[in-house]
Amino acid sequence: MEKDNEVNELVVLGRLLIDAVLARKPIPDIRTIIDDGAPLWFQDEDGWSALHAAANNEDEDLVKLLLAEGAIWNAVDNLGNSAGDIALSLNNEACYRLIRDAGIRSELLLQLLSSKNAAAETMLLHATDTSAFGSTDAFISSNLKYTTDEQGQEVCLLTTDEGDVGVMMGWERGIMQETVQKFKSNTGTESTGTRVLNVGFGLGIVDTFLQETLQPSLHVIIEPHPDVLHYMRTLGWYDKPGVQILEGKWQSFIDKDEILSFGGFDVIYTDTFSENYDDLREFFGHVPDLLAGLDARFSFFNGLGATNALFYDVYTHLSELQLADVGIDVEWSDVDVTTGRDEKRWGETRKYFALPYYRLPIGRLCEILDWLEFFIPRSARTVTTWLLFLRSHFYFSSQQSKYIRNVDVRSDAHADVQFYHPRPRQYLSRKEPPPLLPIELQGHVGPETWAMRIPALTMLASRFHKPIFEGLWLLAAFIASIAVPAALYPTIFHALDKNGNGNNFRFHDDQPFFQARAATVGVFIGVSLLFWVPLLVWKMIGQSRANALVKRWSEDDLRTKGPSAFIPVWKMNMPSFWNSSARLNVSLPPSQLPTTFHPAAYLPSWINGPVDPAAGMYYYPVQNGPGGQPQPNIAGNAGAYGDEKAPAYMGGEGRHYDDIKV
Ligand SMILES: C[S@@+](CC[C@H](N)C(=O)[O-])C[C@H]1O[C@@H](n2cnc3c(N)ncnc32)[C@H](O)[C@@H]1O
């Protein structure tokens, strides 16, 4: 009875809080309701929390306050939308970022808590998933079905009482193909002698591309599932030259250092099933030992949180940070997974990837090693390894401190934090594929024009940017500007020392100390100019060529569109000495604001409107659904990630939490 009263009181306060937010009550009033004990986790009958309502109001200060007071960043409403999705649908970048960053922070904090308090008592937030979706052992003892679905798509299905789930589906072919292409263009090992490790065979799509594209001399495949191993046998994988199949989980071979006995690999890929983010993170920790060297590359199936733009964004950032922590730099590119494929591809199976773009990661040992290798011979590799460790640790700490400042972890696992993260920019770089036509420019710049102009600018930029040459030239300038004045000083001094007093320490009025030093400074300036002027002139020529090119395009545009139409102004900043990226500014009509968060905007491309079409509108109305008692279904800012292929992911019955120690 007492319990019922307590719950009823919480429900009343929770509802009061949401109503106050929706009624746009002033922040001090809302703070009072929170201080009176209103639960921030409370969700009304539509699944809306106070944070959803604050995002709907586009009230940045309130979003900040609620998050600071412990609002749950990843609570989803009955339509599957988080508060971040609502901010996104309203094109509100500031609110979206606040919520997204709270997610990153919360995940990092959970990891800190679980690593730093290992000796403390364990609090179980929820039981860990022991079904075939969340436990590899349960998965291995379940049956798999290899078949072709109604769309003619090859699929490997796990059949359960809750319906079929695709362990691997043919539509992912494009992702696998692009990954292997990236491996090929990045590894520098054009063909022979490549050593490859792939974890998880599935349909063998990636393995087939690896064979065809890289023709590896050694191709190790780790696979534990008996049905998959049987399928591999029927396809003849056991007899392929250079192929070695390790039957079991990757954990068994890593623990026994068995994979290490093969020596380093040039290419490593992992894509497993029924594992969660912690398993992937553990695998990340082994990657630096497994990579053969600086030319070797690593990638993984980046499906974390892919049922929702916000969660995907959070986990993409997290995995980049975790990889940086072990000394791996990641470059991301986008693979369009919408073209030519519709909703039918899922058939009766669970939709585990709901976004239009896949963010493809390519990792390598951190770039600083390249530079160190230039100075330190291979024999002194231990030194570089130590420096690498220090650098990556420093990088991770600095990145982490960007997200978490003044961490004050209290007993309820809530932390008082400040957040900072730089705004992403789209650079034109030789290393990156050309950016897609930004949504804001559609209607002002034609796709063909864009496709022709961007490579032309990138090419021009690369002609006027030679980092190695510039580095050596500036090094020579530095040495010469010190060495030449130092070498000339005695000669200048003696030439000016008409009385021949010599350069002794007894001061004579007639000694030309000051004149000689002034002349040496003059020599220093002269030598510096000798090196800097040609470099500056070269850069200026590059810039003026870029200016001339964009001017010509503007004239072309004017001719074709006529004087009454809006003509975007193109401005190109060529690469400077220190920054290898060029930057292009294209103007919009004065009435149109640039946005990276238009529901269909390109930047950043993995962000897109929520899956729910109603939320894709600029206005997200409060929905009045049927009545009923709300269920507080989330007990703390717990980690969101489980395998997306698991049923009812994110907020549904199938959602699972890991144990954390607090
Ligand atoms: C999504 S599929 C891989 C698909 C593959 N990339 C392709 O291109 O077809 C996942 C595979 O990982 C395997 N797997 C699951 N847990 C594993 C583990 N701990 N170690 C190695 N493989 C695992 C599964 O049996 C399954 O064959």
The ligand as an ORCA input file, in Angstrom:
! r2SCAN-3c Opt
* xyz 0 1
  C      27.552    -11.351    -39.522
  S      28.315    -12.848    -39.791
  C      29.762    -12.439    -40.672
  C      29.463    -12.106    -42.089
  C      30.658    -11.968    -42.972
  N      31.335    -10.724    -42.697
  C      30.270    -12.023    -44.417
  O      30.780    -11.177    -45.174
  O      29.497    -12.871    -44.836
  C      28.898    -13.244    -38.214
  C      29.705    -14.513    -38.079
  O      30.459    -14.440    -36.876
  C      30.489    -15.697    -36.253
  N      30.811    -15.498    -34.833
  C      29.974    -15.224    -33.810
  N      30.664    -15.115    -32.660
  C      31.970    -15.305    -32.955
  C      33.176    -15.320    -32.185
  N      33.175    -15.088    -30.877
  N      34.345    -15.550    -32.821
  C      34.361    -15.752    -34.174
  N      33.247    -15.749    -34.957
  C      32.067    -15.537    -34.353
  C      29.096    -16.235    -36.535
  O      29.023    -17.633    -36.410
  C      28.855    -15.758    -37.956
  O      29.279    -16.717    -38.891
*
